[in-house]
């Protein structure tokens, strides 16, 4: 279950970086950070859902 928390935290960090990059005006990097954050958060959610179904 620890890997789910780590992926979730990494996803939130990527999203925070996207907000920070968007404020600074780096739209291309902000879009990339949003993509990476979405992938991490989706992965964490899928792993959490899969683990929840097995319990």
mmCIF entry with sequence, helices, sheets and N, C-alpha, C, O atoms, coordinates in Angstrom:
data_MODEL
# 
_entry.id   MODEL 
# 
_entity.id                         1 
_entity.type                       polymer 
_entity.pdbx_number_of_molecules   1 
# 
_entity_poly.entity_id                      1 
_entity_poly.type                           'polypeptide(L)' 
_entity_poly.nstd_linkage                   no 
_entity_poly.nstd_monomer                   no 
_entity_poly.pdbx_seq_one_letter_code       
;(UNK)(UNK)(UNK)(UNK)(UNK)(UNK)(UNK)(UNK)(UNK)(UNK)(UNK)(UNK)(UNK)(UNK)(UNK)(UNK)
(UNK)(UNK)(UNK)(UNK)(UNK)(UNK)(UNK)(UNK)(UNK)(UNK)(UNK)(UNK)(UNK)(UNK)(UNK)(UNK)
(UNK)(UNK)(UNK)(UNK)(UNK)(UNK)(UNK)(UNK)(UNK)(UNK)(UNK)(UNK)(UNK)(UNK)(UNK)(UNK)
(UNK)(UNK)(UNK)(UNK)(UNK)(UNK)(UNK)
;
_entity_poly.pdbx_seq_one_letter_code_can   XXXXXXXXXXXXXXXXXXXXXXXXXXXXXXXXXXXXXXXXXXXXXXXXXXXXXXX 
_entity_poly.pdbx_strand_id                 A 
# 
loop_
_entity_poly_seq.entity_id 
_entity_poly_seq.num 
_entity_poly_seq.mon_id 
_entity_poly_seq.hetero 
1 1  UNK n 
1 2  UNK n 
1 3  UNK n 
1 4  UNK n 
1 5  UNK n 
1 6  UNK n 
1 7  UNK n 
1 8  UNK n 
1 9  UNK n 
1 10 UNK n 
1 11 UNK n 
1 12 UNK n 
1 13 UNK n 
1 14 UNK n 
1 15 UNK n 
1 16 UNK n 
1 17 UNK n 
1 18 UNK n 
1 19 UNK n 
1 20 UNK n 
1 21 UNK n 
1 22 UNK n 
1 23 UNK n 
1 24 UNK n 
1 25 UNK n 
1 26 UNK n 
1 27 UNK n 
1 28 UNK n 
1 29 UNK n 
1 30 UNK n 
1 31 UNK n 
1 32 UNK n 
1 33 UNK n 
1 34 UNK n 
1 35 UNK n 
1 36 UNK n 
1 37 UNK n 
1 38 UNK n 
1 39 UNK n 
1 40 UNK n 
1 41 UNK n 
1 42 UNK n 
1 43 UNK n 
1 44 UNK n 
1 45 UNK n 
1 46 UNK n 
1 47 UNK n 
1 48 UNK n 
1 49 UNK n 
1 50 UNK n 
1 51 UNK n 
1 52 UNK n 
1 53 UNK n 
1 54 UNK n 
1 55 UNK n 
# 
_struct_asym.id          A 
_struct_asym.entity_id   1 
# 
loop_
_struct_conf.conf_type_id 
_struct_conf.id 
_struct_conf.pdbx_PDB_helix_id 
_struct_conf.beg_label_comp_id 
_struct_conf.beg_label_asym_id 
_struct_conf.beg_label_seq_id 
_struct_conf.pdbx_beg_PDB_ins_code 
_struct_conf.end_label_comp_id 
_struct_conf.end_label_asym_id 
_struct_conf.end_label_seq_id 
_struct_conf.pdbx_end_PDB_ins_code 
_struct_conf.beg_auth_comp_id 
_struct_conf.beg_auth_asym_id 
_struct_conf.beg_auth_seq_id 
_struct_conf.end_auth_comp_id 
_struct_conf.end_auth_asym_id 
_struct_conf.end_auth_seq_id 
_struct_conf.pdbx_PDB_helix_class 
_struct_conf.details 
_struct_conf.pdbx_PDB_helix_length 
HELX_P HELX_P1 AA1 UNK A 2  ? UNK A 24 ? UNK A 2  UNK A 24 1 ? 23 
HELX_P HELX_P2 AA2 UNK A 27 ? UNK A 54 ? UNK A 27 UNK A 54 1 ? 28 
# 
_struct_conf_type.id          HELX_P 
_struct_conf_type.criteria    ? 
_struct_conf_type.reference   ? 
# 
loop_
_atom_site.group_PDB 
_atom_site.id 
_atom_site.type_symbol 
_atom_site.label_atom_id 
_atom_site.label_alt_id 
_atom_site.label_comp_id 
_atom_site.label_asym_id 
_atom_site.label_entity_id 
_atom_site.label_seq_id 
_atom_site.pdbx_PDB_ins_code 
_atom_site.Cartn_x 
_atom_site.Cartn_y 
_atom_site.Cartn_z 
_atom_site.occupancy 
_atom_site.B_iso_or_equiv 
_atom_site.pdbx_formal_charge 
_atom_site.auth_seq_id 
_atom_site.auth_comp_id 
_atom_site.auth_asym_id 
_atom_site.auth_atom_id 
_atom_site.pdbx_PDB_model_num 
ATOM 1   N N  . UNK A 1 1  ? 0.822   -1.191 0.000   1.00 0.00 ? 1  UNK A N  1 
ATOM 2   C CA . UNK A 1 1  ? 0.000   0.000  0.000   1.00 0.00 ? 1  UNK A CA 1 
ATOM 3   C C  . UNK A 1 1  ? 0.865   1.253  0.000   1.00 0.00 ? 1  UNK A C  1 
ATOM 4   O O  . UNK A 1 1  ? 0.415   2.328  -0.395  1.00 0.00 ? 1  UNK A O  1 
ATOM 5   N N  . UNK A 1 2  ? 2.107   1.105  0.445   1.00 0.00 ? 2  UNK A N  1 
ATOM 6   C CA . UNK A 1 2  ? 2.998   2.257  0.510   1.00 0.00 ? 2  UNK A CA 1 
ATOM 7   C C  . UNK A 1 2  ? 3.246   2.860  -0.871  1.00 0.00 ? 2  UNK A C  1 
ATOM 8   O O  . UNK A 1 2  ? 3.339   4.080  -1.004  1.00 0.00 ? 2  UNK A O  1 
ATOM 9   N N  . UNK A 1 3  ? 3.354   2.008  -1.909  1.00 0.00 ? 3  UNK A N  1 
ATOM 10  C CA . UNK A 1 3  ? 3.609   2.507  -3.253  1.00 0.00 ? 3  UNK A CA 1 
ATOM 11  C C  . UNK A 1 3  ? 2.448   3.366  -3.763  1.00 0.00 ? 3  UNK A C  1 
ATOM 12  O O  . UNK A 1 3  ? 2.657   4.256  -4.587  1.00 0.00 ? 3  UNK A O  1 
ATOM 13  N N  . UNK A 1 4  ? 1.242   3.112  -3.289  1.00 0.00 ? 4  UNK A N  1 
ATOM 14  C CA . UNK A 1 4  ? 0.096   3.929  -3.676  1.00 0.00 ? 4  UNK A CA 1 
ATOM 15  C C  . UNK A 1 4  ? 0.259   5.332  -3.104  1.00 0.00 ? 4  UNK A C  1 
ATOM 16  O O  . UNK A 1 4  ? 0.008   6.319  -3.795  1.00 0.00 ? 4  UNK A O  1 
ATOM 17  N N  . UNK A 1 5  ? 0.674   5.424  -1.856  1.00 0.00 ? 5  UNK A N  1 
ATOM 18  C CA . UNK A 1 5  ? 0.887   6.732  -1.230  1.00 0.00 ? 5  UNK A CA 1 
ATOM 19  C C  . UNK A 1 5  ? 2.017   7.490  -1.920  1.00 0.00 ? 5  UNK A C  1 
ATOM 20  O O  . UNK A 1 5  ? 1.909   8.693  -2.155  1.00 0.00 ? 5  UNK A O  1 
ATOM 21  N N  . UNK A 1 6  ? 3.093   6.790  -2.240  1.00 0.00 ? 6  UNK A N  1 
ATOM 22  C CA . UNK A 1 6  ? 4.227   7.437  -2.893  1.00 0.00 ? 6  UNK A CA 1 
ATOM 23  C C  . UNK A 1 6  ? 3.824   7.963  -4.259  1.00 0.00 ? 6  UNK A C  1 
ATOM 24  O O  . UNK A 1 6  ? 4.172   9.091  -4.609  1.00 0.00 ? 6  UNK A O  1 
ATOM 25  N N  . UNK A 1 7  ? 3.092   7.166  -5.043  1.00 0.00 ? 7  UNK A N  1 
ATOM 26  C CA . UNK A 1 7  ? 2.648   7.632  -6.355  1.00 0.00 ? 7  UNK A CA 1 
ATOM 27  C C  . UNK A 1 7  ? 1.679   8.797  -6.231  1.00 0.00 ? 7  UNK A C  1 
ATOM 28  O O  . UNK A 1 7  ? 1.708   9.723  -7.042  1.00 0.00 ? 7  UNK A O  1 
ATOM 29  N N  . UNK A 1 8  ? 0.829   8.754  -5.228  1.00 0.00 ? 8  UNK A N  1 
ATOM 30  C CA . UNK A 1 8  ? -0.101  9.858  -5.014  1.00 0.00 ? 8  UNK A CA 1 
ATOM 31  C C  . UNK A 1 8  ? 0.618   11.145 -4.650  1.00 0.00 ? 8  UNK A C  1 
ATOM 32  O O  . UNK A 1 8  ? 0.277   12.218 -5.147  1.00 0.00 ? 8  UNK A O  1 
ATOM 33  N N  . UNK A 1 9  ? 1.617   11.035 -3.778  1.00 0.00 ? 9  UNK A N  1 
ATOM 34  C CA . UNK A 1 9  ? 2.389   12.214 -3.391  1.00 0.00 ? 9  UNK A CA 1 
ATOM 35  C C  . UNK A 1 9  ? 3.169   12.755 -4.581  1.00 0.00 ? 9  UNK A C  1 
ATOM 36  O O  . UNK A 1 9  ? 3.223   13.968 -4.785  1.00 0.00 ? 9  UNK A O  1 
ATOM 37  N N  . UNK A 1 10 ? 3.774   11.871 -5.367  1.00 0.00 ? 10 UNK A N  1 
ATOM 38  C CA . UNK A 1 10 ? 4.489   12.319 -6.559  1.00 0.00 ? 10 UNK A CA 1 
ATOM 39  C C  . UNK A 1 10 ? 3.545   13.009 -7.543  1.00 0.00 ? 10 UNK A C  1 
ATOM 40  O O  . UNK A 1 10 ? 3.910   14.014 -8.154  1.00 0.00 ? 10 UNK A O  1 
ATOM 41  N N  . UNK A 1 11 ? 2.345   12.479 -7.694  1.00 0.00 ? 11 UNK A N  1 
ATOM 42  C CA . UNK A 1 11 ? 1.361   13.107 -8.571  1.00 0.00 ? 11 UNK A CA 1 
ATOM 43  C C  . UNK A 1 11 ? 1.003   14.506 -8.101  1.00 0.00 ? 11 UNK A C  1 
ATOM 44  O O  . UNK A 1 11 ? 0.878   15.425 -8.911  1.00 0.00 ? 11 UNK A O  1 
ATOM 45  N N  . UNK A 1 12 ? 0.839   14.670 -6.792  1.00 0.00 ? 12 UNK A N  1 
ATOM 46  C CA . UNK A 1 12 ? 0.527   15.996 -6.257  1.00 0.00 ? 12 UNK A CA 1 
ATOM 47  C C  . UNK A 1 12 ? 1.692   16.963 -6.430  1.00 0.00 ? 12 UNK A C  1 
ATOM 48  O O  . UNK A 1 12 ? 1.484   18.154 -6.657  1.00 0.00 ? 12 UNK A O  1 
ATOM 49  N N  . UNK A 1 13 ? 2.908   16.457 -6.324  1.00 0.00 ? 13 UNK A N  1 
ATOM 50  C CA . UNK A 1 13 ? 4.080   17.309 -6.542  1.00 0.00 ? 13 UNK A CA 1 
ATOM 51  C C  . UNK A 1 13 ? 4.131   17.768 -7.997  1.00 0.00 ? 13 UNK A C  1 
ATOM 52  O O  . UNK A 1 13 ? 4.416   18.935 -8.266  1.00 0.00 ? 13 UNK A O  1 
ATOM 53  N N  . UNK A 1 14 ? 3.857   16.859 -8.941  1.00 0.00 ? 14 UNK A N  1 
ATOM 54  C CA . UNK A 1 14 ? 3.834   17.230 -10.359 1.00 0.00 ? 14 UNK A CA 1 
ATOM 55  C C  . UNK A 1 14 ? 2.764   18.288 -10.630 1.00 0.00 ? 14 UNK A C  1 
ATOM 56  O O  . UNK A 1 14 ? 2.997   19.232 -11.385 1.00 0.00 ? 14 UNK A O  1 
ATOM 57  N N  . UNK A 1 15 ? 1.586   18.129 -10.010 1.00 0.00 ? 15 UNK A N  1 
ATOM 58  C CA . UNK A 1 15 ? 0.511   19.108 -10.207 1.00 0.00 ? 15 UNK A CA 1 
ATOM 59  C C  . UNK A 1 15 ? 0.919   20.458 -9.614  1.00 0.00 ? 15 UNK A C  1 
ATOM 60  O O  . UNK A 1 15 ? 0.646   21.499 -10.212 1.00 0.00 ? 15 UNK A O  1 
ATOM 61  N N  . UNK A 1 16 ? 1.566   20.456 -8.450  1.00 0.00 ? 16 UNK A N  1 
ATOM 62  C CA . UNK A 1 16 ? 2.046   21.702 -7.857  1.00 0.00 ? 16 UNK A CA 1 
ATOM 63  C C  . UNK A 1 16 ? 3.084   22.364 -8.756  1.00 0.00 ? 16 UNK A C  1 
ATOM 64  O O  . UNK A 1 16 ? 3.096   23.587 -8.898  1.00 0.00 ? 16 UNK A O  1 
ATOM 65  N N  . UNK A 1 17 ? 3.950   21.565 -9.360  1.00 0.00 ? 17 UNK A N  1 
ATOM 66  C CA . UNK A 1 17 ? 4.941   22.104 -10.298 1.00 0.00 ? 17 UNK A CA 1 
ATOM 67  C C  . UNK A 1 17 ? 4.252   22.700 -11.520 1.00 0.00 ? 17 UNK A C  1 
ATOM 68  O O  . UNK A 1 17 ? 4.721   23.696 -12.073 1.00 0.00 ? 17 UNK A O  1 
ATOM 69  N N  . UNK A 1 18 ? 3.150   22.101 -11.943 1.00 0.00 ? 18 UNK A N  1 
ATOM 70  C CA . UNK A 1 18 ? 2.399   22.631 -13.077 1.00 0.00 ? 18 UNK A CA 1 
ATOM 71  C C  . UNK A 1 18 ? 1.813   24.000 -12.742 1.00 0.00 ? 18 UNK A C  1 
ATOM 72  O O  . UNK A 1 18 ? 1.852   24.916 -13.563 1.00 0.00 ? 18 UNK A O  1 
ATOM 73  N N  . UNK A 1 19 ? 1.276   24.131 -11.550 1.00 0.00 ? 19 UNK A N  1 
ATOM 74  C CA . UNK A 1 19 ? 0.723   25.421 -11.131 1.00 0.00 ? 19 UNK A CA 1 
ATOM 75  C C  . UNK A 1 19 ? 1.835   26.464 -11.066 1.00 0.00 ? 19 UNK A C  1 
ATOM 76  O O  . UNK A 1 19 ? 1.673   27.584 -11.552 1.00 0.00 ? 19 UNK A O  1 
ATOM 77  N N  . UNK A 1 20 ? 2.951   26.097 -10.470 1.00 0.00 ? 20 UNK A N  1 
ATOM 78  C CA . UNK A 1 20 ? 4.080   27.018 -10.358 1.00 0.00 ? 20 UNK A CA 1 
ATOM 79  C C  . UNK A 1 20 ? 4.608   27.401 -11.743 1.00 0.00 ? 20 UNK A C  1 
ATOM 80  O O  . UNK A 1 20 ? 4.908   28.569 -11.990 1.00 0.00 ? 20 UNK A O  1 
ATOM 81  N N  . UNK A 1 21 ? 4.722   26.430 -12.639 1.00 0.00 ? 21 UNK A N  1 
ATOM 82  C CA . UNK A 1 21 ? 5.176   26.714 -13.998 1.00 0.00 ? 21 UNK A CA 1 
ATOM 83  C C  . UNK A 1 21 ? 4.192   27.571 -14.765 1.00 0.00 ? 21 UNK A C  1 
ATOM 84  O O  . UNK A 1 21 ? 4.596   28.426 -15.553 1.00 0.00 ? 21 UNK A O  1 
ATOM 85  N N  . UNK A 1 22 ? 2.901   27.354 -14.543 1.00 0.00 ? 22 UNK A N  1 
ATOM 86  C CA . UNK A 1 22 ? 1.889   28.168 -15.203 1.00 0.00 ? 22 UNK A CA 1 
ATOM 87  C C  . UNK A 1 22 ? 1.932   29.608 -14.732 1.00 0.00 ? 22 UNK A C  1 
ATOM 88  O O  . UNK A 1 22 ? 1.731   30.527 -15.526 1.00 0.00 ? 22 UNK A O  1 
ATOM 89  N N  . UNK A 1 23 ? 2.193   29.814 -13.446 1.00 0.00 ? 23 UNK A N  1 
ATOM 90  C CA . UNK A 1 23 ? 2.296   31.172 -12.903 1.00 0.00 ? 23 UNK A CA 1 
ATOM 91  C C  . UNK A 1 23 ? 3.510   31.885 -13.493 1.00 0.00 ? 23 UNK A C  1 
ATOM 92  O O  . UNK A 1 23 ? 3.464   33.088 -13.751 1.00 0.00 ? 23 UNK A O  1 
ATOM 93  N N  . UNK A 1 24 ? 4.580   31.149 -13.703 1.00 0.00 ? 24 UNK A N  1 
ATOM 94  C CA . UNK A 1 24 ? 5.790   31.744 -14.264 1.00 0.00 ? 24 UNK A CA 1 
ATOM 95  C C  . UNK A 1 24 ? 5.687   31.960 -15.768 1.00 0.00 ? 24 UNK A C  1 
ATOM 96  O O  . UNK A 1 24 ? 6.529   32.641 -16.353 1.00 0.00 ? 24 UNK A O  1 
ATOM 97  N N  . UNK A 1 25 ? 4.671   31.391 -16.395 1.00 0.00 ? 25 UNK A N  1 
ATOM 98  C CA . UNK A 1 25 ? 4.473   31.602 -17.820 1.00 0.00 ? 25 UNK A CA 1 
ATOM 99  C C  . UNK A 1 25 ? 5.048   30.525 -18.713 1.00 0.00 ? 25 UNK A C  1 
ATOM 100 O O  . UNK A 1 25 ? 5.089   30.694 -19.932 1.00 0.00 ? 25 UNK A O  1 
ATOM 101 N N  . UNK A 1 26 ? 5.489   29.430 -18.140 1.00 0.00 ? 26 UNK A N  1 
ATOM 102 C CA . UNK A 1 26 ? 6.018   28.321 -18.946 1.00 0.00 ? 26 UNK A CA 1 
ATOM 103 C C  . UNK A 1 26 ? 4.883   27.343 -19.237 1.00 0.00 ? 26 UNK A C  1 
ATOM 104 O O  . UNK A 1 26 ? 4.730   26.332 -18.550 1.00 0.00 ? 26 UNK A O  1 
ATOM 105 N N  . UNK A 1 27 ? 4.101   27.649 -20.247 1.00 0.00 ? 27 UNK A N  1 
ATOM 106 C CA . UNK A 1 27 ? 2.895   26.885 -20.547 1.00 0.00 ? 27 UNK A CA 1 
ATOM 107 C C  . UNK A 1 27 ? 3.238   25.473 -21.019 1.00 0.00 ? 27 UNK A C  1 
ATOM 108 O O  . UNK A 1 27 ? 2.552   24.516 -20.662 1.00 0.00 ? 27 UNK A O  1 
ATOM 109 N N  . UNK A 1 28 ? 4.296   25.339 -21.820 1.00 0.00 ? 28 UNK A N  1 
ATOM 110 C CA . UNK A 1 28 ? 4.659   24.016 -22.336 1.00 0.00 ? 28 UNK A CA 1 
ATOM 111 C C  . UNK A 1 28 ? 5.056   23.078 -21.196 1.00 0.00 ? 28 UNK A C  1 
ATOM 112 O O  . UNK A 1 28 ? 4.643   21.919 -21.156 1.00 0.00 ? 28 UNK A O  1 
ATOM 113 N N  . UNK A 1 29 ? 5.861   23.597 -20.273 1.00 0.00 ? 29 UNK A N  1 
ATOM 114 C CA . UNK A 1 29 ? 6.279   22.774 -19.147 1.00 0.00 ? 29 UNK A CA 1 
ATOM 115 C C  . UNK A 1 29 ? 5.111   22.496 -18.206 1.00 0.00 ? 29 UNK A C  1 
ATOM 116 O O  . UNK A 1 29 ? 5.024   21.412 -17.629 1.00 0.00 ? 29 UNK A O  1 
ATOM 117 N N  . UNK A 1 30 ? 4.215   23.469 -18.050 1.00 0.00 ? 30 UNK A N  1 
ATOM 118 C CA . UNK A 1 30 ? 3.048   23.263 -17.192 1.00 0.00 ? 30 UNK A CA 1 
ATOM 119 C C  . UNK A 1 30 ? 2.175   22.144 -17.758 1.00 0.00 ? 30 UNK A C  1 
ATOM 120 O O  . UNK A 1 30 ? 1.656   21.318 -17.008 1.00 0.00 ? 30 UNK A O  1 
ATOM 121 N N  . UNK A 1 31 ? 2.015   22.120 -19.073 1.00 0.00 ? 31 UNK A N  1 
ATOM 122 C CA . UNK A 1 31 ? 1.226   21.059 -19.705 1.00 0.00 ? 31 UNK A CA 1 
ATOM 123 C C  . UNK A 1 31 ? 1.891   19.692 -19.487 1.00 0.00 ? 31 UNK A C  1 
ATOM 124 O O  . UNK A 1 31 ? 1.213   18.700 -19.219 1.00 0.00 ? 31 UNK A O  1 
ATOM 125 N N  . UNK A 1 32 ? 3.206   19.656 -19.602 1.00 0.00 ? 32 UNK A N  1 
ATOM 126 C CA . UNK A 1 32 ? 3.944   18.410 -19.369 1.00 0.00 ? 32 UNK A CA 1 
ATOM 127 C C  . UNK A 1 32 ? 3.790   17.950 -17.920 1.00 0.00 ? 32 UNK A C  1 
ATOM 128 O O  . UNK A 1 32 ? 3.598   16.763 -17.658 1.00 0.00 ? 32 UNK A O  1 
ATOM 129 N N  . UNK A 1 33 ? 3.876   18.895 -16.982 1.00 0.00 ? 33 UNK A N  1 
ATOM 130 C CA . UNK A 1 33 ? 3.736   18.557 -15.568 1.00 0.00 ? 33 UNK A CA 1 
ATOM 131 C C  . UNK A 1 33 ? 2.328   18.060 -15.256 1.00 0.00 ? 33 UNK A C  1 
ATOM 132 O O  . UNK A 1 33 ? 2.151   17.147 -14.449 1.00 0.00 ? 33 UNK A O  1 
ATOM 133 N N  . UNK A 1 34 ? 1.338   18.655 -15.889 1.00 0.00 ? 34 UNK A N  1 
ATOM 134 C CA . UNK A 1 34 ? -0.039  18.180 -15.694 1.00 0.00 ? 34 UNK A CA 1 
ATOM 135 C C  . UNK A 1 34 ? -0.180  16.754 -16.214 1.00 0.00 ? 34 UNK A C  1 
ATOM 136 O O  . UNK A 1 34 ? -0.814  15.914 -15.575 1.00 0.00 ? 34 UNK A O  1 
ATOM 137 N N  . UNK A 1 35 ? 0.407   16.488 -17.363 1.00 0.00 ? 35 UNK A N  1 
ATOM 138 C CA . UNK A 1 35 ? 0.366   15.140 -17.926 1.00 0.00 ? 35 UNK A CA 1 
ATOM 139 C C  . UNK A 1 35 ? 1.032   14.138 -16.984 1.00 0.00 ? 35 UNK A C  1 
ATOM 140 O O  . UNK A 1 35 ? 0.475   13.075 -16.713 1.00 0.00 ? 35 UNK A O  1 
ATOM 141 N N  . UNK A 1 36 ? 2.223   14.476 -16.486 1.00 0.00 ? 36 UNK A N  1 
ATOM 142 C CA . UNK A 1 36 ? 2.937   13.573 -15.585 1.00 0.00 ? 36 UNK A CA 1 
ATOM 143 C C  . UNK A 1 36 ? 2.187   13.390 -14.271 1.00 0.00 ? 36 UNK A C  1 
ATOM 144 O O  . UNK A 1 36 ? 2.127   12.281 -13.739 1.00 0.00 ? 36 UNK A O  1 
ATOM 145 N N  . UNK A 1 37 ? 1.623   14.454 -13.753 1.00 0.00 ? 37 UNK A N  1 
ATOM 146 C CA . UNK A 1 37 ? 0.844   14.356 -12.516 1.00 0.00 ? 37 UNK A CA 1 
ATOM 147 C C  . UNK A 1 37 ? -0.387  13.499 -12.704 1.00 0.00 ? 37 UNK A C  1 
ATOM 148 O O  . UNK A 1 37 ? -0.736  12.701 -11.834 1.00 0.00 ? 37 UNK A O  1 
ATOM 149 N N  . UNK A 1 38 ? -1.051  13.664 -13.851 1.00 0.00 ? 38 UNK A N  1 
ATOM 150 C CA . UNK A 1 38 ? -2.229  12.850 -14.144 1.00 0.00 ? 38 UNK A CA 1 
ATOM 151 C C  . UNK A 1 38 ? -1.896  11.371 -14.245 1.00 0.00 ? 38 UNK A C  1 
ATOM 152 O O  . UNK A 1 38 ? -2.645  10.523 -13.762 1.00 0.00 ? 38 UNK A O  1 
ATOM 153 N N  . UNK A 1 39 ? -0.775  11.069 -14.871 1.00 0.00 ? 39 UNK A N  1 
ATOM 154 C CA . UNK A 1 39 ? -0.350  9.668  -15.006 1.00 0.00 ? 39 UNK A CA 1 
ATOM 155 C C  . UNK A 1 39 ? -0.052  9.069  -13.632 1.00 0.00 ? 39 UNK A C  1 
ATOM 156 O O  . UNK A 1 39 ? -0.462  7.946  -13.339 1.00 0.00 ? 39 UNK A O  1 
ATOM 157 N N  . UNK A 1 40 ? 0.662   9.817  -12.794 1.00 0.00 ? 40 UNK A N  1 
ATOM 158 C CA . UNK A 1 40 ? 0.979   9.315  -11.446 1.00 0.00 ? 40 UNK A CA 1 
ATOM 159 C C  . UNK A 1 40 ? -0.284  9.129  -10.613 1.00 0.00 ? 40 UNK A C  1 
ATOM 160 O O  . UNK A 1 40 ? -0.439  8.114  -9.935  1.00 0.00 ? 40 UNK A O  1 
ATOM 161 N N  . UNK A 1 41 ? -1.188  10.108 -10.663 1.00 0.00 ? 41 UNK A N  1 
ATOM 162 C CA . UNK A 1 41 ? -2.409  10.005 -9.869  1.00 0.00 ? 41 UNK A CA 1 
ATOM 163 C C  . UNK A 1 41 ? -3.315  8.888  -10.376 1.00 0.00 ? 41 UNK A C  1 
ATOM 164 O O  . UNK A 1 41 ? -3.940  8.188  -9.580  1.00 0.00 ? 41 UNK A O  1 
ATOM 165 N N  . UNK A 1 42 ? -3.391  8.716  -11.700 1.00 0.00 ? 42 UNK A N  1 
ATOM 166 C CA . UNK A 1 42 ? -4.199  7.623  -12.242 1.00 0.00 ? 42 UNK A CA 1 
ATOM 167 C C  . UNK A 1 42 ? -3.611  6.278  -11.842 1.00 0.00 ? 42 UNK A C  1 
ATOM 168 O O  . UNK A 1 42 ? -4.340  5.351  -11.491 1.00 0.00 ? 42 UNK A O  1 
ATOM 169 N N  . UNK A 1 43 ? -2.297  6.179  -11.898 1.00 0.00 ? 43 UNK A N  1 
ATOM 170 C CA . UNK A 1 43 ? -1.634  4.933  -11.503 1.00 0.00 ? 43 UNK A CA 1 
ATOM 171 C C  . UNK A 1 43 ? -1.890  4.624  -10.035 1.00 0.00 ? 43 UNK A C  1 
ATOM 172 O O  . UNK A 1 43 ? -2.163  3.476  -9.682  1.00 0.00 ? 43 UNK A O  1 
ATOM 173 N N  . UNK A 1 44 ? -1.804  5.630  -9.183  1.00 0.00 ? 44 UNK A N  1 
ATOM 174 C CA . UNK A 1 44 ? -2.064  5.430  -7.754  1.00 0.00 ? 44 UNK A CA 1 
ATOM 175 C C  . UNK A 1 44 ? -3.507  5.008  -7.531  1.00 0.00 ? 44 UNK A C  1 
ATOM 176 O O  . UNK A 1 44 ? -3.778  4.116  -6.727  1.00 0.00 ? 44 UNK A O  1 
ATOM 177 N N  . UNK A 1 45 ? -4.436  5.644  -8.240  1.00 0.00 ? 45 UNK A N  1 
ATOM 178 C CA . UNK A 1 45 ? -5.850  5.299  -8.084  1.00 0.00 ? 45 UNK A CA 1 
ATOM 179 C C  . UNK A 1 45 ? -6.123  3.869  -8.559  1.00 0.00 ? 45 UNK A C  1 
ATOM 180 O O  . UNK A 1 45 ? -6.855  3.127  -7.905  1.00 0.00 ? 45 UNK A O  1 
ATOM 181 N N  . UNK A 1 46 ? -5.539  3.486  -9.691  1.00 0.00 ? 46 UNK A N  1 
ATOM 182 C CA . UNK A 1 46 ? -5.750  2.140  -10.222 1.00 0.00 ? 46 UNK A CA 1 
ATOM 183 C C  . UNK A 1 46 ? -5.194  1.083  -9.266  1.00 0.00 ? 46 UNK A C  1 
ATOM 184 O O  . UNK A 1 46 ? -5.826  0.051  -9.041  1.00 0.00 ? 46 UNK A O  1 
ATOM 185 N N  . UNK A 1 47 ? -4.014  1.342  -8.706  1.00 0.00 ? 47 UNK A N  1 
ATOM 186 C CA . UNK A 1 47 ? -3.420  0.397  -7.754  1.00 0.00 ? 47 UNK A CA 1 
ATOM 187 C C  . UNK A 1 47 ? -4.251  0.333  -6.476  1.00 0.00 ? 47 UNK A C  1 
ATOM 188 O O  . UNK A 1 47 ? -4.439  -0.748 -5.918  1.00 0.00 ? 47 UNK A O  1 
ATOM 189 N N  . UNK A 1 48 ? -4.750  1.473  -6.006  1.00 0.00 ? 48 UNK A N  1 
ATOM 190 C CA . UNK A 1 48 ? -5.580  1.505  -4.808  1.00 0.00 ? 48 UNK A CA 1 
ATOM 191 C C  . UNK A 1 48 ? -6.882  0.749  -5.035  1.00 0.00 ? 48 UNK A C  1 
ATOM 192 O O  . UNK A 1 48 ? -7.333  -0.003 -4.171  1.00 0.00 ? 48 UNK A O  1 
ATOM 193 N N  . UNK A 1 49 ? -7.481  0.954  -6.205  1.00 0.00 ? 49 UNK A N  1 
ATOM 194 C CA . UNK A 1 49 ? -8.738  0.275  -6.534  1.00 0.00 ? 49 UNK A CA 1 
ATOM 195 C C  . UNK A 1 49 ? -8.508  -1.243 -6.641  1.00 0.00 ? 49 UNK A C  1 
ATOM 196 O O  . UNK A 1 49 ? -9.325  -2.031 -6.165  1.00 0.00 ? 49 UNK A O  1 
ATOM 197 N N  . UNK A 1 50 ? -7.403  -1.641 -7.263  1.00 0.00 ? 50 UNK A N  1 
ATOM 198 C CA . UNK A 1 50 ? -7.079  -3.056 -7.414  1.00 0.00 ? 50 UNK A CA 1 
ATOM 199 C C  . UNK A 1 50 ? -6.840  -3.697 -6.045  1.00 0.00 ? 50 UNK A C  1 
ATOM 200 O O  . UNK A 1 50 ? -7.298  -4.813 -5.805  1.00 0.00 ? 50 UNK A O  1 
ATOM 201 N N  . UNK A 1 51 ? -6.141  -3.020 -5.158  1.00 0.00 ? 51 UNK A N  1 
ATOM 202 C CA . UNK A 1 51 ? -5.894  -3.535 -3.819  1.00 0.00 ? 51 UNK A CA 1 
ATOM 203 C C  . UNK A 1 51 ? -7.164  -3.586 -2.991  1.00 0.00 ? 51 UNK A C  1 
ATOM 204 O O  . UNK A 1 51 ? -7.343  -4.491 -2.175  1.00 0.00 ? 51 UNK A O  1 
ATOM 205 N N  . UNK A 1 52 ? -8.039  -2.626 -3.194  1.00 0.00 ? 52 UNK A N  1 
ATOM 206 C CA . UNK A 1 52 ? -9.299  -2.584 -2.446  1.00 0.00 ? 52 UNK A CA 1 
ATOM 207 C C  . UNK A 1 52 ? -10.205 -3.734 -2.863  1.00 0.00 ? 52 UNK A C  1 
ATOM 208 O O  . UNK A 1 52 ? -10.916 -4.291 -2.027  1.00 0.00 ? 52 UNK A O  1 
ATOM 209 N N  . UNK A 1 53 ? -10.191 -4.101 -4.147  1.00 0.00 ? 53 UNK A N  1 
ATOM 210 C CA . UNK A 1 53 ? -11.034 -5.190 -4.635  1.00 0.00 ? 53 UNK A CA 1 
ATOM 211 C C  . UNK A 1 53 ? -10.581 -6.547 -4.078  1.00 0.00 ? 53 UNK A C  1 
ATOM 212 O O  . UNK A 1 53 ? -11.403 -7.448 -3.911  1.00 0.00 ? 53 UNK A O  1 
ATOM 213 N N  . UNK A 1 54 ? -9.288  -6.699 -3.790  1.00 0.00 ? 54 UNK A N  1 
ATOM 214 C CA . UNK A 1 54 ? -8.775  -7.971 -3.286  1.00 0.00 ? 54 UNK A CA 1 
ATOM 215 C C  . UNK A 1 54 ? -9.057  -8.179 -1.806  1.00 0.00 ? 54 UNK A C  1 
ATOM 216 O O  . UNK A 1 54 ? -8.995  -9.306 -1.317  1.00 0.00 ? 54 UNK A O  1 
ATOM 217 N N  . UNK A 1 55 ? -9.366  -7.102 -1.088  1.00 0.00 ? 55 UNK A N  1 
ATOM 218 C CA . UNK A 1 55 ? -9.638  -7.226 0.356   1.00 0.00 ? 55 UNK A CA 1 
ATOM 219 C C  . UNK A 1 55 ? -11.024 -7.734 0.635   1.00 0.00 ? 55 UNK A C  1 
ATOM 220 O O  . UNK A 1 55 ? -11.402 -7.891 1.796   1.00 0.00 ? 55 UNK A O  1 
# 
